[in-house]
Amino acid sequence: MQKIDSIIIMGASNRPMPADLYLPEVEGQYPLVIYAHGFNGFKDWGNFSRVAKPFTDAGLAVLAFNFSHNGTTPENPVDFVDLEAFGLNNYTKQQFDLGCVLDWVCGDGKHSFPFLDTDNLFLIGHSMGGGMVILKAASDHRVRKVVGWASISHCNTPWGKWTKEKILQWQQDGVAFYENKRTHQQMPLYYQLYEDYRKHANELDILNAAAGLTVPLLICHGLQDPAVPVECAYLLKMAQPHAEIFITDGDHVFDRTHLSAGGWLPDDGEELPASMAGVVEETIRFLKG
């Protein structure tokens, strides 16, 4: 597997989005998988190169990118060093970001990497990213297939579990904070996130987008998911009866962990957890089928 990690794509508010392109070793035209990370995530989470390798082994290229307002920067792609940007993130910005990535792939990316098969573009998203790619696949004709990994079914992260009193306090204060369990940072969420959702509720209706999909959809979810309950997968399936569904006995990240010291393709021989390996296998089968 080859990795090109010097790519910058401009996203919402003209903010740079670093991206990594993983390529098969064999020559040819490669269908391209675009991977969208989840809330409080980033492209390198969980040593993503280990996830990308089975795809490249199967002849698929993979582009993983950081959303423009995920709180990281090109200089610090795995650390939340820009909390102001994180607080200003919202769903419409992420939809815009995905559009920018597709535009880059079909424009400058195709020019720089002519071996990318832009007639076969696939989207995969994890958690919140799963909802984002379903929305984008429903509105962008360039997408040929879409996959949700532990996908949300509604654009209400993280306030979906909050009380009315907490949401009212959020409105009054203009900001709410939650703790990043990995870094222990207090992450700001400005009230604009909720306002943006209410203003664009119709465009951000994931179940309605799933129902209207004209391209194949695969839904993958873990039975032990504490963050996004497996019921979300069944709601998506009910909305789009033609979707394929794969349920595994795993958690929200399919039993992966993030090793901050891990490089790409380490020589320790560590394999993907069984749950993640099963999801990857099913996803490759679906994309190549």
TAVEN-V301169 format. One record per residue. N is the residue number from 0. RES is the residue in three letters. PHI is phi as a letter, one per 40 degrees, with the letter a starting at -180 (999 if undefined). BURIAL is 1 if it has 16 or more other C-alpha atoms within 10 Angstrom, else 0. D_CENTER is the distance of its C-alpha to the mean C-alpha in Angstrom with 2 decimals. Layout:
((N;RES;PHI;BURIAL;D_CENTER) (N;RES;PHI;BURIAL;D_CENTER))
This chain:
((0;MET;999;1;21.48) (1;GLN;b;0;21.47) (2;LYS;b;1;19.06) (3;ILE;b;0;19.20) (4;ASP;b;0;17.83) (5;SER;b;0;19.72) (6;ILE;c;0;17.59) (7;ILE;b;1;17.23) (8;ILE;b;1;15.83) (9;MET;c;1;17.07) (10;GLY;b;1;14.99) (11;ALA;d;1;16.11) (12;SER;f;0;19.50) (13;ASN;f;0;19.89) (14;ARG;c;1;17.87) (15;PRO;c;1;16.95) (16;MET;b;1;13.48) (17;PRO;c;1;14.05) (18;ALA;a;1;12.61) (19;ASP;b;1;13.71) (20;LEU;b;1;15.04) (21;TYR;b;1;16.06) (22;LEU;b;1;19.03) (23;PRO;c;1;21.41) (24;GLU;c;0;24.87) (25;VAL;c;0;26.70) (26;GLU;c;0;27.48) (27;GLY;i;0;26.53) (28;GLN;c;1;24.10) (29;TYR;b;1;20.53) (30;PRO;d;1;18.11) (31;LEU;b;1;14.77) (32;VAL;c;1;11.35) (33;ILE;b;1;8.58) (34;TYR;b;1;5.40) (35;ALA;b;1;2.33) (36;HIS;c;1;2.96) (37;GLY;c;1;4.91) (38;PHE;d;1;8.38) (39;ASN;g;0;10.72) (40;GLY;b;1;8.50) (41;PHE;a;1;8.55) (42;LYS;c;1;8.20) (43;ASP;c;1;11.37) (44;TRP;d;1;10.97) (45;GLY;g;1;13.13) (46;ASN;f;1;14.68) (47;PHE;d;1;11.88) (48;SER;d;1;14.76) (49;ARG;c;1;16.14) (50;VAL;c;1;13.26) (51;ALA;c;1;13.53) (52;LYS;d;1;17.30) (53;PRO;d;1;17.88) (54;PHE;c;1;16.07) (55;THR;c;1;18.32) (56;ASP;c;0;21.21) (57;ALA;c;0;20.75) (58;GLY;g;1;21.01) (59;LEU;b;1;17.44) (60;ALA;c;1;16.06) (61;VAL;b;1;12.51) (62;LEU;b;1;11.06) (63;ALA;b;1;8.53) (64;PHE;b;1;8.64) (65;ASN;c;1;8.87) (66;PHE;d;1;8.77) (67;SER;c;1;12.51) (68;HIS;b;1;13.29) (69;ASN;c;1;11.35) (70;GLY;g;1;14.84) (71;THR;c;1;14.99) (72;THR;b;1;17.09) (73;PRO;d;1;17.70) (74;GLU;c;0;20.59) (75;ASN;b;0;18.76) (76;PRO;c;1;15.18) (77;VAL;b;1;14.92) (78;ASP;b;0;17.14) (79;PHE;c;1;16.96) (80;VAL;b;0;19.99) (81;ASP;b;0;19.45) (82;LEU;c;1;19.51) (83;GLU;c;1;20.88) (84;ALA;c;1;17.81) (85;PHE;d;1;15.69) (86;GLY;c;1;18.27) (87;LEU;c;1;18.07) (88;ASN;c;1;14.39) (89;ASN;a;1;13.93) (90;TYR;c;1;12.16) (91;THR;c;1;14.33) (92;LYS;c;1;13.57) (93;GLN;c;1;9.85) (94;GLN;c;1;11.18) (95;PHE;c;1;13.64) (96;ASP;d;1;11.34) (97;LEU;c;1;9.70) (98;GLY;c;1;13.37) (99;CYS;c;1;14.45) (100;VAL;c;1;12.35) (101;LEU;c;1;13.86) (102;ASP;c;0;17.17) (103;TRP;c;1;17.17) (104;VAL;d;1;16.56) (105;CYS;c;1;19.35) (106;GLY;b;0;21.53) (107;ASP;c;0;21.85) (108;GLY;c;1;19.55) (109;LYS;c;0;21.69) (110;HIS;c;0;24.75) (111;SER;c;0;23.88) (112;PHE;b;0;22.58) (113;PRO;c;0;24.65) (114;PHE;c;1;23.79) (115;LEU;c;1;20.34) (116;ASP;c;1;20.84) (117;THR;c;1;19.42) (118;ASP;c;0;20.92) (119;ASN;b;0;18.42) (120;LEU;b;1;14.88) (121;PHE;b;1;12.20) (122;LEU;b;1;8.59) (123;ILE;b;1;6.37) (124;GLY;b;1;3.35) (125;HIS;b;1;4.37) (126;SER;f;1;6.75) (127;MET;d;1;6.55) (128;GLY;c;1;3.18) (129;GLY;c;1;5.57) (130;GLY;c;1;8.22) (131;MET;c;1;7.20) (132;VAL;c;1;7.21) (133;ILE;c;1;10.30) (134;LEU;d;1;11.87) (135;LYS;c;1;11.54) (136;ALA;c;1;12.86) (137;ALA;c;1;15.69) (138;SER;b;1;16.74) (139;ASP;b;0;16.40) (140;HIS;c;0;18.86) (141;ARG;c;1;17.48) (142;VAL;c;1;14.78) (143;ARG;c;1;16.62) (144;LYS;a;1;14.47) (145;VAL;a;1;11.23) (146;VAL;b;1;9.84) (147;GLY;b;1;8.40) (148;TRP;b;1;8.37) (149;ALA;f;1;10.07) (150;SER;c;1;8.94) (151;ILE;c;1;10.80) (152;SER;b;1;13.67) (153;HIS;a;1;14.69) (154;CYS;c;1;13.62) (155;ASN;b;1;15.74) (156;THR;c;1;13.83) (157;PRO;b;0;15.86) (158;TRP;c;1;19.14) (159;GLY;d;0;19.13) (160;LYS;b;0;21.16) (161;TRP;c;0;23.37) (162;THR;c;0;26.99) (163;LYS;c;0;28.51) (164;GLU;c;0;30.44) (165;LYS;c;0;27.46) (166;ILE;c;1;25.89) (167;LEU;c;0;29.34) (168;GLN;c;0;29.58) (169;TRP;d;1;26.22) (170;GLN;c;1;27.75) (171;GLN;c;0;30.96) (172;ASP;c;0;29.55) (173;GLY;g;0;26.86) (174;VAL;a;1;24.52) (175;ALA;b;1;23.45) (176;PHE;b;0;22.40) (177;TYR;b;0;20.66) (178;GLU;c;0;20.83) (179;ASN;c;0;18.11) (180;LYS;c;0;19.37) (181;ARG;c;0;18.68) (182;THR;b;0;20.18) (183;HIS;g;0;22.34) (184;GLN;c;0;21.63) (185;GLN;c;0;22.29) (186;MET;c;1;19.26) (187;PRO;c;1;20.45) (188;LEU;b;1;19.15) (189;TYR;c;1;21.35) (190;TYR;c;1;22.63) (191;GLN;d;1;21.39) (192;LEU;d;1;18.02) (193;TYR;c;1;20.13) (194;GLU;c;0;22.34) (195;ASP;c;1;19.63) (196;TYR;c;1;18.41) (197;ARG;c;0;22.05) (198;LYS;c;0;22.82) (199;HIS;b;0;20.07) (200;ALA;d;0;20.00) (201;ASN;c;0;20.83) (202;GLU;c;0;18.15) (203;LEU;b;1;15.53) (204;ASP;c;1;16.96) (205;ILE;c;1;14.25) (206;LEU;c;1;17.08) (207;ASN;c;1;19.16) (208;ALA;c;1;16.55) (209;ALA;c;1;16.18) (210;ALA;c;1;19.97) (211;GLY;c;0;20.37) (212;LEU;c;1;18.18) (213;THR;b;1;20.39) (214;VAL;b;0;18.15) (215;PRO;c;1;17.52) (216;LEU;b;1;14.87) (217;LEU;b;1;14.20) (218;ILE;b;1;13.37) (219;CYS;b;1;13.14) (220;HIS;a;1;14.03) (221;GLY;c;1;16.21) (222;LEU;c;1;19.60) (223;GLN;c;1;19.75) (224;ASP;c;1;16.58) (225;PRO;c;0;18.05) (226;ALA;c;0;15.14) (227;VAL;b;1;14.03) (228;PRO;d;1;17.20) (229;VAL;c;1;17.48) (230;GLU;d;0;19.29) (231;CYS;c;1;16.10) (232;ALA;c;1;15.72) (233;TYR;c;1;19.34) (234;LEU;c;1;19.05) (235;LEU;c;1;16.57) (236;LYS;c;1;19.03) (237;MET;c;0;21.90) (238;ALA;c;1;20.48) (239;GLN;b;1;19.98) (240;PRO;d;0;22.71) (241;HIS;c;0;22.10) (242;ALA;c;1;18.66) (243;GLU;c;0;18.73) (244;ILE;b;1;17.87) (245;PHE;b;0;17.76) (246;ILE;b;1;18.51) (247;THR;b;1;18.99) (248;ASP;c;0;20.82) (249;GLY;b;1;18.11) (250;ASP;c;1;16.46) (251;HIS;c;1;13.09) (252;VAL;b;1;11.93) (253;PHE;f;1;14.33) (254;ASP;g;1;16.94) (255;ARG;c;1;15.40) (256;THR;b;0;16.53) (257;HIS;b;0;15.90) (258;LEU;b;0;19.01) (259;SER;c;0;19.36) (260;ALA;c;0;22.25) (261;GLY;c;0;20.76) (262;GLY;c;0;20.78) (263;TRP;c;0;19.22) (264;LEU;f;1;21.00) (265;PRO;c;0;23.52) (266;ASP;c;0;26.77) (267;ASP;c;0;26.87) (268;GLY;g;0;26.07) (269;GLU;c;0;23.57) (270;GLU;c;0;21.78) (271;LEU;c;1;18.54) (272;PRO;d;0;19.33) (273;ALA;d;0;20.66) (274;SER;c;1;18.01) (275;MET;c;1;15.14) (276;ALA;c;1;17.58) (277;GLY;c;1;18.27) (278;VAL;c;1;14.73) (279;VAL;c;1;14.45) (280;GLU;c;0;17.93) (281;GLU;c;0;17.36) (282;THR;c;1;14.33) (283;ILE;c;1;16.51) (284;ARG;d;0;19.42) (285;PHE;c;1;17.70) (286;LEU;c;1;16.52) (287;LYS;c;0;19.95) (288;GLY;c;0;21.96))
